[in-house]
Amino acid sequence: MKRRTAGFLDAEDDLLVAYSTEGTPGREALQQVVPEVPVDSVSSAIRALVIAGHRSLAVDQLRQSYDAAVAAGDVDEEAASWYRGVATTLAEIWDAG
């Protein structure tokens, strides 16, 4: 990783400690979300957090695009089939109950 200078506020430093300290819930969660980056320092925690943030934003962008397509009535056959399957399953659960 190329070195970049970044200034963090005190509260942000506390966050980095929570994600880079062995045995903390933050570090454990980060290792589960980004297992390909071994978090063993503040620098590696920053790298893992950037990757996790990128992935989260990508998922959010996909969700927004999907919601916009549905709102515009642009639902393909695969999506319609999925909704029919969900409706059928819910009806079967309702009838069984």
N, C-alpha and C positions, 0 to 999 in steps of 0.2 A: 504494500500500500504506500502510495506516495504521501509524504508528509504535507499537511496543510495546517496553517495556523488558524485556530478558532478560539474566540473568547467566549467563555461561558459565565453566566451569572451564578451567584452563590447557590441559588435554588437549583439551577441546572447541574452544578457540581454534585449536589446531594443526590440528584437522580442518577448521575453516572456512577456514584458510589453504590447505589442500590442495585444497579445492573451489572456492576463489575466485581462485586465482592462475593467470594465463594460462600455458598450456603444460604444466600438470601433468596427469597421467593422471586424477586425480579430477575436475578441471574438464571435461576432454574427455568423460569418461563421463557426467557430469551433464548436459552439453549434449546428448548423444545421447538420454538418457532423458527429459529435459524440454526439448525444443527450443524450446518456445514462450516460455521465460523466458531472455532473454539474460543470461548470468552475467558481469557486469562489475564486481561489487563484493561485499563480504561480505554486504550486505543482500540482494542478488539471489540469492546462493548459498544463503542461509537459506531464501528463498522457494522456490527450486527443490528444495531438500532436503525441505522440508515437503510439497510436491506429490509428489515421488518416494516419500516415506514413506507418504503417504496411498494412493497407487496400489498400493504393495506390500502394505499392510495389506488393501486391498479384494480383491486377488487371493488373499491368504491366507485371508480370510474365505470367499470363494467356494469355494476348494479344500476348506476344512473342512466347509462345508455339503454339497458334493458327496460327500465321503468319508462323511459321516454318513448321507446318503441311500442310498448304495451299501451301507453296512454294515447299514442297516435293510431292505435289499431293495427299496428304492423306486427302481427303475431304469426310466426311460421307454423307449419304443420307439426313439427316436433314439439313446439311449446303447447299447441292446442292438444296434442296427444297426451302430453304430460298432465295438463289440467284435467282432461277426461279421466285419466288414470287415478288422479288424486280424488276426484269427485266419486268415482266408482268405489274406491277403497273406503272413503268416508261413509258412503251409503251402506256398504257391507258391514262396517263397524257399528253403525247406527242400528241396523236391522238385527245384528247379533246381540246387541245390548239390551 
